[in-house]
Amino acid sequence: MKLDTQDRDTIKHLLQVEHTATANLLGFSDQTPPVINEKVLYRSIGLIDKLSRHTSQHAKKIVIILSSILWTYRDENWDGLKEFLVVSLTRAGFSPSSIMIDTEYNHDKKQYSLSGSILNQFSVALHQLEHEIFISEQSYLLTGFQKRTWDKMLQVKLLGISAPTSAGKSFLILLKGIDMLLQHGGSIIYIVPTLSLVSQVALDFHQKLKEFGLDQYRVATTYSDQDNTENRIYILTQEKAISAFSQNDRPFTNVRLLVVDEIQNIERVANEGDQRAKTLYDTLIEFRYACEPDLTILSGPRIEGLKALGVEIFEEESADEEKSKDSPVASFTYSISKSGKHYYLNQYSDITETPSAIKIDNPDVKGYGKSMYKEDFFEYLSGFISNLGRQSRNIIFSPTSDQARKTAVNLAENSDISCEDPVVKSLVEYIRMTVHPDYDLCKTIPKRFAYHHGKMPMHVRSVVERAIRDKLIDNVTCTTTLMQGVNLPAQNVIVRNPDLAIRSRDGCKPKLTDYEIANLRGRAGRLLKDFIGRTYVLEENAFEREEETMELFPEAEKELHSGYGDTYQKHKEKIDKCLEANTAPNEDTKEYSFLMTYIRQVVLKHRTNAWTRLKAVGINLDGKQIHNIENSLSMLKVPHEICYKNRYWDPIDLNRMWLEKELFSIPSNPNAQNIAGKLESLMGQMYRSYSTYYERHLKIRKNQFWPAAIAASNWMKEKTLQSMLQDNYFDTPEKIDKQIALIQNDISYGLTMLLKPIYDMKAPDHMFLRFIEIGAYRPITRKMIELNVPRETAISLTDQFFNGINIDTNEDIEDMILQRLRRVSDEISYWEKVQIEGLL
């Protein structure tokens, strides 16, 4: 595809229209935007028409960007533009984008409102047929990328899918899952990295199951070996998924579809400190040996080599990948740079090699080049957001969860908006009553600002995400949770700088990578929601380039490598020596102790198959080494099942604990006396005797053992979060947030992981740790939480509608809960109903 001078001039002209209009919108310039006169219009139409017939990705990018500019800045007298763009976008494989142009599109009949040439109507219909799929009798119109991906799903057993965030990967995978269930039945396993994504995917499946009448299916967000895994859709984090293999060697049967979303998180698997990456990788290795899905999908944004990665992990020969840089949303990045005393607004686009610049005539750029967030910067940011317009939906990236909260509070204080919407008022009241009157969201939401990060209570996160989707909230400050696939619709993303911390530590500060920045930019604009997505970088000078010729905001991609081979080779001599000497993990082996544990666990569990298993992850030991390790492990007194259930504990340490187990006094009854005292004592024992594991799982200091133990006891006894925060001590937003993080991260996850081995030894049949993990002990509350009802809501519903209900041991508790909730649905408050709408 070659562009002549006239083509390049046409592209430049239209980009200048968008650039100047944006500079004016922000109050940076008073320039009159270039006019799209008749001559430019005809040339633009000719170029779009010509390039819509090309298959190259660059041609498609030009088509979507020029079309978006023409449509956004169109003259009302341009008769026929709608019809032309519908034809061109459909031909280029962007049928869903063409629907946004045709405001009279009939969604029921899947029919455009074209009234012109019969040839155009035939052309659109023909291209629509090429990109249409049917599930049962329901038709769906796909982009070219989605249709190519769909076709490959029918041809292979493993498919890697890489595309920008706005390309519609998740929607397509959802449709494929429903199609497979309709045709073959069975179950689906869907692995995602965050609880927000668990909720989002679970809700999507609930809605589609209801739409297709698949009432016999259940969506589960935890696994229990008591489950009937038929007719189940498991939406699991990697931690929940791998725990299933501790309960059962083959926990999942009749699996139609295995999906691993946000697969890029596997990248740091060989790093000592990244336990989540290891857990994800180990989970996939378990699936390799214990599950044979009809189709496995590895999905993520902008990733190279997914086919090779899939073949390496799963040893699946019937594999392929579909990769695209196409996006149905036109993407622009605007950044503010400083040169001398002057500021410039620069425009970066996917279809130009160099940015264009407009000098800012009336610069009032405060806080530029500084890392601290002070009042003058918030005033500037508030004005910037205000200039974007009342109807704009904006995401403001923050380096930390604490800063996301503070930024939202400051922006709300600077806003003159006063929202009288009764639904918004009810949301604020709901958060006050279920968290704390001084919780900062209660201050920000009335001004249509909110924050979003991983430390929020699950019920609050759920209602806030719903309020954002319902356009009750216009502006969201958030952290890197945004890069983990959370679908928060926004037209604009605002980034101050690439910092991931406010202050430097040891002279350095973590920063966003080019890949992470590209993913952030991809969050601006969503398929079928926006034609244009804009990212605003407030301090271009903070982004470093090694060379002047390097692109500042590249469309960066990531090539993934898995396995432990490189780390093993790097430390081979030391690892082999420790294995031979039966050395337990310690401070001196910190860099590679996880591999010592991994090797021992594999040899212990798989014995004759250990060599094959180890080789599959890049660890090459000879037969003699494996035999020696097996001999040394044969001396262990600890039952092997205990080791299998605690794969990230070294068998040598587990053996020591087994021999010392009578020294541990553990509570096992939620109604017992002095639970907090016993938990405090347990934390102290683990801190002193198993410091390596304590530091991995808990960040609680010694002087905080007692308050943490009290919090754990109250949490498992179903004390509401609001009642746990009633103490006068929690008189600031910082203290409230810190306590919520303590409960959700350290207690619910960290403490239970730390204590799991001793409970497996002394009380294997008790559910005490499970009660702490989910914050509930009553069977009905627990089952609702397992059905993805947030803990606070589950407790409230149990108290309101299930008090005094006796559970028949032969009764299906899940069906009983669902039937009861449906009967009383009119009595459930609005914001609680929002959280369970998938069950109703």
PyMOL commands that set and color helices and strands:
alter all, ss='L'
color gray80, all
select helices_A, chain A and resi 5-25+38-51+57-72+81-91+95-101+118-130+144-153+165-167+169-184+195-211+238-247+263-266+275-290+306-314+375-388+401-414+422-434+441-447+458-469+480-484+514-521+540-542+565-570+572-581+587-589+593-616+623-633+640-645+651-659+661-663+675-689+691-697+702-716+721-724+733-762+768-774+779-786+791-801+813-823+825-827+830-836
alter helices_A, ss='H'
color red, helices_A
select strands_A, chain A and resi 132-135+138-141+158-162+187-191+218-220+232-236+255-260+295-300+303-304+319-323+330-339+342-349+356-359+394-397+449-452+475-478+492-495+532-537+558-559
alter strands_A, ss='S'
color yellow, strands_A
deselect
rebuild
show_as cartoon
